[in-house]
Amino acid sequence: MESNSTSALPAQRTVVAGLFALFVLSLGLRWAGIGHLLPHKNEPDGQIVHLSQDHPDGPFRGKYPFLPIVLNHAVAGGPVDDVPPEAKLSAHLDNAALPFLRARKFLTLLAWLLIPGTFLLARRFFTPGWSLFAAATMGVCPLLLCYSVQARPHALVAMAGVGAMLAALRLTRHPGWGAQLLAGLATGASLSCMHTGLAALVPYGVAALIAGRKFGRVSWLRSLVVLVLIGAMTVWAYWPAEADPLRAGGRGADVMNELGLGEDWRGAGVRGGLRLRDPRTRLEGHVEGVAKTSPSIQIGSHRIYLNYFQGGGFANLFGSMRSYDPALFVLALVGGVLLIMRLPSLKRGRVTLSKELRDDVLVVASHGLPILLVLGMYVGSKERFFLPLLPHLALLATAGATLIAGLLKRPLGSHMAAGSVVVLSLALPLLTSVRIATLRTRPDTYSQAAAWLTTTIPKGGGTVVLANMTDIPVRQENLYGVWARRAAVSWRNYQRKVWPPSPLRPYFPSYTLHYPNKKSLYAILRAGDSSEEYSKLLSQWDPDYVFIAPIGVSVQGYVDALLPQIAREVTLGNGGKLVASFSPFGDPDLKKLGLEHYFGKDAKRRLWELEALGPLIDVYSMH
């Protein structure tokens, strides 16, 4: 894959300096504002943090495979120092954020290893200069940046996939016990991070076959032993958890109570294991118009619906890359077309590859192609599922970049051609990532609304309805018996653990907050007349203010989209007056979706208009 244009790329010393600069830049992008939206709006699926807290019996099994939970428990899941109840609100907010913040930092460092890993992977095919370019595409990739700083395993499994490929590549040249065990551990680690890590089995199998062909019977026997190791790690990681910790009683209930979840967690279903669902099981809901009615395979708490394999995931991949990193995607397409065009020449012998290089291509392709095929066919594929594909896109993009640089060599010269391709390819994703990092350092709209409330009712005691919102960073008075969404347990449940169920106004202001979110809305919808039922809620609560997020932060489902519309109509009908707005765009009249932990499809343009994270929040006075 090396091109003649690579001679224009930097010398070894310059490459080392470039790697150092890339590492500093990529870590800086990830570290800037790493505590954003904490503790009031932590990322969804926060089980890695909740289940790896410092429990007497160790971490608890839950939705994700066990390895990320165990790692976080060992490194970042220690006890948090107590803060006196009478301490300032800011001290309690910082303390409540600490478990997620420590997990984010630890998992960010692990996921960051994907960048040097991509450099080492690219060195199998490209010169040091172009390998630096491949690593740089990962260092500034906005999609990777969004998920690298979350306390979730998606970036971690992408990093583990790179490690598994590197170990498999080593195995094709060194069949000894060290290489075999390293490949087995790397493959098992990938499987144990998340179910998409199952793809790492394929390159290990290909590498074991190549090693067996080269080195004979001894290599085969070692591979069989390593397969047992991989199987043991997988069983350990996916061993079923209790179907429902509260119903199961014992340690599960104790852990949930320690977390302050209590009855609010009942029925949420922290599950584990691998099983095939009854095809007669019918679940409400759909994805991209495909109903959840088929047989399904359950891995942990993730269900894979078999009738979702209709090819819709390819459109999701295209939409995600177009939104996050179109430059990388276009270059990868160019590189992919280049490889396809060279296949006939390889067959005819016009283009020759060394045996080792062919083996390397086979090992790497055996990891990327299954992921592309499975996720591309699965209509329920989300943008975060595609993270293990990013290193492969980096390699293809580098091939495309070398081709374009070669074409531009004659009119521009070697150095100018290579430099132009590099700068133009990295400029947009770098600027996008800098923009994301900058927004993370600013106060979000939830914090702005909370500051307004504490200024407007400085002594506390007010009643506020939060419609289509999860939480705001203020002291809540009615903590007990309040339904807590899993997406926002960090701050609310911290308060339950720190303060007894009684007003604490002598310490600092506290407020009564009501959440007519999904649970209340389901009851409203079943009642038939949504407006009348919602009006009853307002009469019952008698709020001073109603906070409404009329649009939200991403494309919502039917229930979430209907709630703010009902809330606004009923609030105005009951005499509500708009008294304040907190817009992520700085202009409350600009009715667009805000952004939080990720920005989904078709959000690139909004990203440049934003001034803060969070949704538009309208405040209505009811008295």
C-alpha positions as CSV (number, residue, x, y, z in Angstrom):
1,M,0.0,0.0,0.0
2,E,3.0,2.3,0.3
3,S,3.2,5.1,-2.3
4,N,6.1,6.8,-3.9
5,S,4.7,10.0,-2.5
6,T,5.6,8.8,1.0
7,S,9.2,9.8,0.4
8,A,8.1,13.4,1.0
9,L,6.8,12.7,4.5
10,P,8.8,13.6,7.6
11,A,11.9,11.9,8.8
12,Q,11.9,9.6,11.8
13,R,12.7,12.3,14.3
14,T,10.0,14.5,13.0
15,V,7.5,11.6,13.2
16,V,8.4,11.1,16.9
17,A,7.8,14.8,17.5
18,G,4.5,14.6,15.6
19,L,3.4,11.6,17.7
20,F,4.2,13.4,20.9
21,A,2.2,16.5,19.7
22,L,-0.7,14.3,18.6
23,F,-0.8,12.5,22.0
24,V,-0.8,15.8,23.9
25,L,-3.4,17.3,21.6
26,S,-5.7,14.2,21.7
27,L,-5.5,14.0,25.5
28,G,-6.1,17.7,25.8
29,L,-9.3,17.4,23.7
30,R,-10.5,14.6,25.9
31,W,-9.6,16.2,29.2
32,A,-11.1,19.6,28.5
33,G,-14.5,19.7,30.2
34,I,-14.4,16.0,31.0
35,G,-16.8,16.7,33.9
36,H,-19.4,18.2,31.7
37,L,-23.1,17.8,32.7
38,L,-22.1,16.1,36.0
39,P,-23.7,15.3,38.3
40,H,-27.2,16.3,37.1
41,K,-27.2,14.8,33.6
42,N,-24.6,12.0,33.4
43,E,-24.4,9.8,30.3
44,P,-27.1,7.1,29.7
45,D,-26.4,3.5,30.7
46,G,-24.2,4.4,33.7
47,Q,-24.1,0.9,35.1
48,I,-20.3,0.7,34.9
49,V,-20.2,3.4,37.6
50,H,-23.1,2.3,39.7
51,L,-22.1,-1.4,39.8
52,S,-18.4,-0.8,40.4
53,Q,-18.8,1.4,43.5
54,D,-16.9,0.3,46.6
55,H,-19.2,-2.4,47.8
56,P,-18.1,-4.9,50.6
57,D,-18.5,-7.9,48.3
58,G,-16.9,-6.3,45.3
59,P,-18.4,-5.0,42.0
60,F,-21.9,-6.2,40.9
61,R,-22.8,-7.8,37.6
62,G,-25.2,-5.9,35.4
63,K,-26.0,-4.8,31.9
64,Y,-22.5,-4.8,30.4
65,P,-19.9,-7.6,30.5
66,F,-18.0,-7.8,33.7
67,L,-14.5,-6.7,32.6
68,P,-15.1,-2.9,32.4
69,I,-16.9,-3.0,35.7
70,V,-14.1,-4.9,37.4
71,L,-11.4,-2.6,35.9
72,N,-13.3,0.5,37.0
73,H,-13.9,-0.9,40.5
74,A,-10.1,-1.7,40.9
75,V,-8.8,1.7,39.7
76,A,-11.6,4.3,40.0
77,G,-14.3,2.8,42.1
78,G,-13.0,3.4,45.5
79,P,-15.0,5.1,48.3
80,V,-15.7,8.8,48.0
81,D,-14.9,10.9,51.0
82,D,-17.9,12.1,52.9
83,V,-18.8,15.8,52.7
84,P,-20.6,17.3,55.8
85,P,-24.3,17.8,55.1
86,E,-23.9,21.5,56.0
87,A,-21.2,22.0,53.3
88,K,-21.8,24.3,50.4
89,L,-23.9,23.1,47.5
90,S,-21.0,23.3,45.2
91,A,-19.0,20.9,47.4
92,H,-21.9,18.4,47.3
93,L,-22.2,18.7,43.5
94,D,-18.5,18.0,43.1
95,N,-18.7,15.1,45.5
96,A,-21.7,13.6,43.7
97,A,-19.9,13.9,40.4
98,L,-16.7,12.3,41.6
99,P,-17.6,8.6,40.9
100,F,-18.5,9.4,37.3
101,L,-15.6,11.8,36.9
102,R,-13.1,9.2,38.1
103,A,-14.6,6.6,35.8
104,R,-14.5,9.0,32.8
105,K,-10.9,9.8,33.4
106,F,-9.9,6.1,33.8
107,L,-11.8,4.9,30.8
108,T,-10.7,7.9,28.7
109,L,-7.1,6.9,29.3
110,L,-7.8,3.3,28.3
111,A,-9.7,4.4,25.2
112,W,-7.0,6.9,24.3
113,L,-4.6,3.9,23.7
114,L,-6.5,3.3,20.5
115,I,-4.5,6.2,19.0
116,P,-1.0,4.8,19.4
117,G,-2.5,1.4,18.6
118,T,-3.7,2.7,15.3
119,F,-0.2,4.0,14.6
120,L,1.3,0.6,15.3
121,L,-1.4,-1.0,13.1
122,A,-0.8,1.3,10.3
123,R,3.0,0.7,10.4
124,R,2.2,-2.8,9.0
125,F,1.2,-1.1,5.8
126,F,2.5,2.4,5.6
127,T,5.6,4.5,6.2
128,P,6.0,6.2,9.6
129,G,4.8,9.5,8.2
130,W,1.6,8.1,6.8
131,S,1.1,6.0,9.9
132,L,1.2,9.2,11.9
133,F,-1.6,10.5,9.7
134,A,-3.7,7.4,10.4
135,A,-3.2,7.9,14.1
136,A,-4.1,11.6,13.7
137,T,-7.4,10.8,12.1
138,M,-8.3,8.9,15.3
139,G,-6.9,11.6,17.6
140,V,-9.1,14.3,16.2
141,C,-12.1,12.2,15.2
142,P,-15.3,13.8,16.7
143,L,-17.2,10.5,16.9
144,L,-14.4,8.9,18.9
145,L,-14.0,12.0,21.0
146,C,-17.7,12.0,22.0
147,Y,-17.7,8.5,23.3
148,S,-14.1,8.3,24.6
149,V,-15.0,10.5,27.6
150,Q,-18.1,8.6,28.6
151,A,-18.2,6.0,31.4
152,R,-19.5,3.5,28.9
153,P,-17.6,0.6,27.2
154,H,-18.0,1.6,23.5
155,A,-14.7,3.3,23.0
156,L,-13.0,0.7,25.3
157,V,-14.1,-2.2,23.0
158,A,-12.8,-0.3,20.0
159,M,-9.4,0.1,21.7
160,A,-9.5,-3.6,22.7
161,G,-10.2,-4.5,19.1
162,V,-7.0,-2.8,18.0
163,G,-5.1,-4.6,20.7
164,A,-6.5,-7.9,19.5
165,M,-5.5,-7.2,15.9
166,L,-2.0,-6.2,16.9
167,A,-1.6,-9.4,19.0
168,A,-3.0,-11.5,16.2
169,L,-0.5,-9.9,13.7
170,R,2.3,-10.8,16.1
171,L,1.1,-14.3,16.3
172,T,1.5,-14.8,12.6
173,R,5.2,-14.2,12.9
174,H,6.0,-15.5,16.4
175,P,4.1,-18.7,17.4
176,G,5.6,-19.1,20.9
177,W,3.8,-19.3,24.1
178,G,4.2,-15.6,24.8
179,A,2.6,-14.5,21.5
180,Q,-0.1,-17.1,21.9
181,L,-1.0,-16.0,25.4
182,L,-0.9,-12.4,24.4
183,A,-3.2,-13.0,21.5
184,G,-5.6,-15.0,23.7
185,L,-5.7,-12.4,26.5
186,A,-6.2,-9.6,24.0
187,T,-9.0,-11.5,22.2
188,G,-10.6,-12.4,25.5
189,A,-10.4,-8.8,26.7
190,S,-12.2,-7.6,23.6
191,L,-14.9,-10.1,24.1
192,S,-15.2,-9.2,27.8
193,C,-15.7,-5.5,27.1
194,M,-18.8,-5.7,25.1
195,H,-20.6,-8.0,22.8
196,T,-19.4,-6.2,19.7
197,G,-15.9,-7.4,20.8
198,L,-16.9,-10.9,19.6
199,A,-15.5,-9.8,16.2
200,A,-12.0,-10.2,17.7
201,L,-12.4,-14.0,17.6
202,V,-12.1,-13.9,13.8
203,P,-8.6,-12.4,13.5
204,Y,-7.4,-14.6,16.2
205,G,-8.7,-17.6,14.3
206,V,-7.2,-16.4,11.1
207,A,-3.8,-15.8,12.8
208,A,-3.9,-19.2,14.4
209,L,-4.5,-20.8,11.0
210,I,-1.6,-18.9,9.5
211,A,0.7,-19.8,12.4
212,G,-0.4,-23.4,12.2
213,R,0.3,-23.5,8.5
214,K,3.8,-21.9,9.0
215,F,4.9,-23.6,12.2
216,G,3.1,-26.9,12.3
217,R,1.5,-29.1,15.0
218,V,3.0,-27.3,18.1
219,S,1.3,-24.1,17.1
220,W,-2.0,-25.9,16.7
221,L,-1.8,-27.3,20.2
222,R,-1.0,-24.0,21.7
223,S,-3.9,-22.4,19.9
224,L,-6.3,-25.0,21.4
225,V,-5.1,-24.1,24.9
226,V,-5.5,-20.4,24.2
227,L,-9.1,-21.0,22.9
228,V,-9.9,-22.5,26.3
229,L,-8.5,-19.4,28.0
230,I,-10.6,-17.2,25.7
231,G,-13.7,-19.3,26.5
232,A,-13.1,-19.0,30.2
233,M,-12.7,-15.2,30.0
234,T,-16.0,-15.0,28.0
235,V,-17.9,-17.2,30.5
236,W,-16.6,-15.1,33.4
237,A,-17.5,-11.8,31.7
238,Y,-21.1,-12.9,30.6
239,W,-22.1,-15.0,33.6
240,P,-25.7,-14.1,34.3
241,A,-26.6,-11.5,36.9
242,E,-29.7,-11.6,39.0
243,A,-32.7,-11.1,36.8
244,D,-34.0,-8.3,39.1
245,P,-31.8,-7.4,42.1
246,L,-34.8,-6.2,44.2
247,R,-37.0,-9.2,43.6
248,A,-34.0,-11.6,44.0
249,G,-33.3,-10.1,47.4
250,G,-30.0,-10.6,49.2
251,R,-26.9,-8.8,47.9
252,G,-28.7,-7.4,44.8
253,A,-31.2,-5.5,47.0
254,D,-28.5,-4.4,49.4
255,V,-26.4,-2.9,46.5
256,M,-29.4,-1.1,45.0
257,N,-30.3,0.3,48.4
258,E,-26.7,1.4,48.9
259,L,-26.9,3.3,45.6
260,G,-30.0,5.0,46.9
261,L,-32.2,3.5,44.1
262,G,-34.6,1.7,46.4
263,E,-38.0,1.0,44.9
264,D,-37.4,3.3,42.0
265,W,-35.1,0.7,40.4
266,R,-37.7,-2.1,40.6
267,G,-38.5,-3.5,37.3
268,A,-35.6,-1.7,35.6
269,G,-34.0,-5.1,35.0
270,V,-30.3,-5.5,35.6
271,R,-29.7,-8.7,33.7
272,G,-27.0,-10.7,32.3
273,G,-26.3,-13.9,30.5
274,L,-26.9,-15.1,27.0
275,R,-30.3,-16.6,26.0
276,L,-32.7,-16.9,23.0
277,R,-36.0,-15.1,23.5
278,D,-39.3,-16.8,22.7
279,P,-40.4,-15.8,19.2
280,R,-44.0,-15.3,20.5
281,T,-42.8,-12.5,22.8
282,R,-44.1,-9.2,21.5
283,L,-42.7,-5.9,22.7
284,E,-44.1,-2.5,22.1
285,G,-41.9,-0.1,20.1
286,H,-40.0,-0.2,16.9
287,V,-36.8,1.0,15.3
288,E,-36.8,2.6,11.9
289,G,-40.3,1.2,11.4
290,V,-39.3,-2.4,12.2
291,A,-41.4,-3.8,15.1
292,K,-39.7,-5.7,17.9
293,T,-41.7,-8.9,17.4
294,S,-39.1,-11.5,16.3
295,P,-37.0,-14.0,18.2
296,S,-34.1,-12.2,19.9
297,I,-30.8,-13.2,21.3
298,Q,-30.1,-11.5,24.6
299,I,-26.5,-10.8,25.6
300,G,-26.4,-9.2,29.0
301,S,-29.3,-6.8,28.9
302,H,-28.8,-6.2,25.2
303,R,-31.4,-7.8,22.9
304,I,-30.5,-8.5,19.3
305,Y,-33.8,-8.8,17.3
306,L,-33.3,-11.2,14.4
307,N,-35.8,-9.4,12.1
308,Y,-33.7,-6.3,12.3
309,F,-31.2,-7.7,9.9
310,Q,-32.6,-5.9,6.9
311,G,-29.6,-3.8,5.8
312,G,-30.7,-0.6,7.4
313,G,-27.5,-0.3,9.4
314,F,-25.5,0.8,6.3
315,A,-27.6,4.0,6.1
316,N,-27.0,4.5,9.8
317,L,-23.3,4.2,9.3
318,F,-23.4,6.7,6.4
319,G,-25.5,9.2,8.4
320,S,-23.3,8.9,11.5
321,M,-20.0,9.5,9.5
322,R,-21.6,12.3,7.5
323,S,-22.6,14.0,10.7
324,Y,-19.4,13.4,12.7
325,D,-16.4,13.0,10.3
326,P,-17.2,13.3,6.6
327,A,-13.6,13.9,5.7
328,L,-12.5,10.5,7.2
329,F,-15.5,8.8,5.5
330,V,-14.7,10.2,2.0
331,L,-11.1,9.3,2.3
332,A,-12.0,5.8,3.5
333,L,-14.3,5.4,0.5
334,V,-11.4,6.5,-1.8
335,G,-9.1,4.0,-0.2
336,G,-11.7,1.2,-0.4
337,V,-12.3,1.8,-4.1
338,L,-8.5,1.8,-4.6
339,L,-8.2,-1.6,-3.0
340,I,-11.1,-3.0,-5.0
341,M,-9.6,-1.7,-8.2
342,R,-6.3,-3.4,-7.4
343,L,-7.8,-6.8,-6.7
344,P,-7.8,-7.9,-10.4
345,S,-4.2,-6.8,-10.7
346,L,-3.3,-8.9,-7.7
347,K,-5.0,-12.0,-9.2
348,R,-3.2,-11.5,-12.5
349,G,0.1,-10.9,-10.9
350,R,0.6,-7.4,-12.1
351,V,0.7,-6.2,-8.5
352,T,2.6,-8.3,-6.1
353,L,2.4,-8.4,-2.3
354,S,4.8,-10.2,0.0
355,K,3.4,-13.2,1.8
356,E,3.7,-11.5,5.2
357,L,1.8,-8.4,3.9
358,R,-1.0,-10.6,2.5
359,D,-1.3,-12.3,5.9
360,D,-1.4,-8.9,7.6
361,V,-4.2,-7.7,5.2
362,L,-6.1,-10.9,5.8
363,V,-5.9,-10.6,9.6
364,V,-7.0,-7.0,9.7
365,A,-9.7,-7.4,7.2
366,S,-11.1,-10.4,9.1
367,H,-11.8,-8.1,12.0
368,G,-13.3,-5.2,10.1
369,L,-15.4,-7.0,7.5
370,P,-17.6,-9.0,9.9
371,I,-18.3,-5.9,12.0
372,L,-19.2,-3.9,8.8
373,L,-21.5,-6.7,7.6
374,V,-23.3,-7.4,10.9
375,L,-23.8,-3.8,11.9
376,G,-24.6,-2.8,8.4
377,M,-27.3,-5.4,8.1
378,Y,-28.7,-4.6,11.6
379,V,-31.3,-1.7,11.3
380,G,-30.9,-1.1,15.1
381,S,-27.2,-0.1,14.8
382,K,-26.4,3.1,16.6
383,E,-23.5,5.5,16.0
384,R,-21.7,4.2,19.1
385,F,-21.7,0.7,17.7
386,F,-19.5,1.7,14.8
387,L,-16.5,2.7,17.0
388,P,-14.6,-0.6,16.4
389,L,-14.8,0.3,12.7
390,L,-13.0,3.6,13.1
391,P,-9.4,2.2,13.0
392,H,-10.3,0.3,9.8
393,L,-11.6,3.6,8.3
394,A,-8.3,5.2,9.4
395,L,-6.3,2.6,7.4
396,L,-8.5,3.0,4.3
397,A,-8.4,6.8,4.6
398,T,-4.6,6.6,4.7
399,A,-4.6,4.5,1.6
400,G,-6.9,7.1,0.0
401,A,-4.7,10.0,1.1
402,T,-1.5,8.4,-0.3
403,L,-3.4,7.9,-3.6
404,I,-4.5,11.6,-3.8
405,A,-1.0,12.8,-2.7
406,G,0.5,10.7,-5.5
407,L,-1.9,12.2,-8.0
408,L,-1.0,15.8,-6.8
409,K,2.7,15.1,-6.7
410,R,3.5,16.3,-10.3
411,P,1.6,19.6,-10.2
412,L,2.4,20.5,-6.6
413,G,5.6,18.7,-5.7
414,S,6.0,15.9,-3.2
415,H,6.0,18.0,0.0
416,M,3.2,20.3,-1.0
417,A,1.0,17.4,-2.2
418,A,1.4,15.4,1.0
419,G,1.1,18.4,3.3
420,S,-2.1,19.6,1.5
421,V,-3.8,16.3,1.8
422,V,-2.9,16.0,5.5
423,V,-4.0,19.5,6.3
424,L,-7.3,19.4,4.3
425,S,-8.2,16.0,5.7
426,L,-7.6,16.8,9.4
427,A,-8.7,20.5,9.5
428,L,-12.5,19.9,9.7
429,P,-12.5,17.1,12.3
430,L,-9.9,19.0,14.4
431,L,-12.0,22.2,14.4
432,T,-15.1,20.1,15.2
433,S,-13.4,18.4,18.1
434,V,-12.1,21.7,19.4
435,R,-15.6,23.1,19.3
436,I,-17.0,20.1,21.2
437,A,-14.3,20.4,23.9
438,T,-14.9,24.1,24.2
439,L,-18.7,23.6,24.7
440,R,-17.9,21.1,27.4
441,T,-16.1,23.7,29.5
442,R,-19.1,26.1,29.5
443,P,-22.1,26.1,31.9
444,D,-24.9,24.0,30.4
445,T,-28.5,25.2,30.2
446,Y,-29.5,23.0,33.2
447,S,-27.0,24.9,35.4
448,Q,-28.1,28.2,34.0
449,A,-31.7,27.4,34.9
450,A,-30.7,26.2,38.4
451,A,-28.7,29.5,39.0
452,W,-31.8,31.5,37.9
453,L,-34.0,29.5,40.4
454,T,-31.7,30.0,43.3
455,T,-31.5,33.7,42.5
456,T,-35.2,34.1,42.1
457,I,-36.2,32.1,45.2
458,P,-33.0,32.6,47.3
459,K,-34.4,31.2,50.5
460,G,-35.8,28.0,48.8
461,G,-39.1,26.4,49.5
462,G,-40.4,26.9,46.0
463,T,-42.2,24.1,43.9
464,V,-41.0,23.5,40.4
465,V,-42.3,21.1,37.7
466,L,-39.6,19.9,35.3
467,A,-41.3,18.8,32.1
468,N,-39.2,16.7,29.6
469,M,-36.2,17.2,31.9
470,T,-34.3,14.8,34.2
471,D,-32.8,17.0,36.8
472,I,-31.2,20.4,37.7
473,P,-28.3,21.0,40.1
474,V,-30.2,22.3,43.1
475,R,-31.0,20.8,46.5
476,Q,-34.2,18.8,46.3
477,E,-36.6,18.6,49.2
478,N,-38.9,15.8,48.1
479,L,-36.3,13.1,47.5
480,Y,-38.2,10.1,48.8
481,G,-41.0,8.5,46.7
482,V,-39.8,10.4,43.6
483,W,-39.3,8.3,40.5
484,A,-35.6,8.4,39.4
485,R,-34.7,7.8,35.8
486,R,-31.6,5.8,35.4
487,A,-30.1,8.4,33.1
488,A,-30.0,10.9,36.0
489,V,-29.5,9.0,39.2
490,S,-26.1,10.6,40.0
491,W,-27.2,13.8,41.7
492,R,-30.6,12.8,43.0
493,N,-29.5,9.5,44.6
494,Y,-26.5,11.2,46.1
495,Q,-28.9,13.5,47.9
496,R,-30.8,10.5,49.1
497,K,-27.7,9.0,50.7
498,V,-26.4,12.2,52.3
499,W,-29.5,13.9,53.6
500,P,-32.4,12.5,55.7
501,P,-36.0,12.8,54.4
502,S,-36.6,16.2,55.9
503,P,-36.2,19.9,54.9
504,L,-32.7,21.2,55.3
505,R,-33.2,24.9,54.7
506,P,-30.9,25.8,57.6
507,Y,-28.0,24.4,55.5
508,F,-28.9,26.0,52.2
509,P,-32.0,26.5,50.0
510,S,-34.0,23.4,48.9
511,Y,-36.8,23.1,46.5
512,T,-39.7,20.7,45.7
513,L,-39.2,19.2,42.2
514,H,-41.8,17.2,40.3
515,Y,-41.0,15.2,37.2
516,P,-43.9,14.4,34.9
517,N,-41.7,12.4,32.6
518,K,-42.3,9.0,31.0
519,K,-43.8,7.3,34.0
520,S,-46.5,10.0,34.6
521,L,-47.1,10.4,30.9
522,Y,-47.8,6.8,30.3
523,A,-50.6,7.0,32.9
524,I,-51.8,10.2,31.2
525,L,-51.9,8.6,27.7
526,R,-53.8,5.6,29.0
527,A,-56.3,7.9,30.6
528,G,-57.3,9.2,27.1
529,D,-57.6,13.0,27.7
530,S,-53.9,13.9,28.1
531,S,-54.5,17.6,28.6
532,E,-57.1,17.1,31.4
533,E,-54.8,14.6,33.2
534,Y,-51.8,16.8,33.0
535,S,-53.9,19.7,34.3
536,K,-54.8,17.6,37.3
537,L,-51.1,17.1,38.0
538,L,-50.5,20.8,37.9
539,S,-53.4,21.4,40.2
540,Q,-52.1,18.8,42.6
541,W,-48.6,20.1,42.7
542,D,-49.5,23.8,42.6
543,P,-46.0,24.8,41.3
544,D,-44.5,28.2,41.5
545,Y,-42.7,27.6,38.2
546,V,-42.8,25.1,35.3
547,F,-39.6,24.4,33.5
548,I,-40.2,22.9,30.0
549,A,-37.6,21.6,27.6
550,P,-39.9,22.1,24.5
551,I,-37.5,20.5,22.0
552,G,-35.0,18.3,23.8
553,V,-31.5,17.4,22.8
554,S,-32.0,14.7,20.1
555,V,-34.7,13.1,18.1
556,Q,-37.0,11.7,20.7
557,G,-39.6,8.9,20.5
558,Y,-43.4,9.5,20.5
559,V,-43.8,9.7,24.3
560,D,-40.9,12.2,24.8
561,A,-42.0,14.3,21.8
562,L,-45.6,14.6,23.1
563,L,-44.8,15.5,26.7
564,P,-43.5,19.0,26.1
565,Q,-46.3,19.9,23.7
566,I,-48.9,18.8,26.3
567,A,-47.0,20.6,29.1
568,R,-46.8,23.9,27.2
569,E,-50.5,23.9,26.2
570,V,-51.7,23.1,29.7
571,T,-49.3,25.4,31.4
572,L,-50.4,28.3,29.3
573,G,-54.1,27.3,29.8
574,N,-53.6,27.4,33.5
575,G,-52.3,31.0,33.5
576,G,-48.6,30.3,33.0
577,K,-46.5,33.2,31.8
578,L,-43.1,32.8,30.1
579,V,-40.6,34.6,32.4
580,A,-37.2,33.3,31.3
581,S,-35.6,31.1,28.7
582,F,-32.2,29.4,28.6
583,S,-31.2,28.6,25.1
584,P,-28.1,26.6,24.1
585,F,-27.9,28.9,21.1
586,G,-28.1,32.1,23.0
587,D,-31.4,33.0,21.2
588,P,-34.6,31.5,22.8
589,D,-36.5,32.1,19.5
590,L,-34.1,29.6,17.8
591,K,-36.1,26.4,18.1
592,K,-33.5,23.7,17.4
593,L,-32.4,20.6,19.2
594,G,-29.6,21.0,21.6
595,L,-26.7,18.7,22.2
596,E,-25.4,16.9,25.2
597,H,-23.2,13.7,25.2
598,Y,-23.3,13.1,21.5
599,F,-24.9,14.8,18.6
600,G,-26.4,12.1,16.3
601,K,-27.2,12.6,12.7
602,D,-27.4,15.9,10.9
603,A,-26.2,18.0,13.8
604,K,-22.9,19.4,12.4
605,R,-24.5,22.7,11.4
606,R,-26.1,23.2,14.9
607,L,-22.8,22.5,16.6
608,W,-21.3,25.7,15.2
609,E,-24.3,27.7,16.4
610,L,-24.3,26.4,19.9
611,E,-23.1,28.4,22.9
612,A,-23.8,25.8,25.6
613,L,-24.7,22.1,26.0
614,G,-28.2,21.1,27.1
615,P,-31.7,21.8,25.7
616,L,-33.7,25.0,25.4
617,I,-35.4,25.5,28.8
618,D,-38.5,27.8,29.0
619,V,-39.5,28.9,32.5
620,Y,-43.2,29.7,33.2
621,S,-44.5,31.5,36.3
622,M,-47.7,30.0,37.6
623,H,-48.5,32.7,40.3
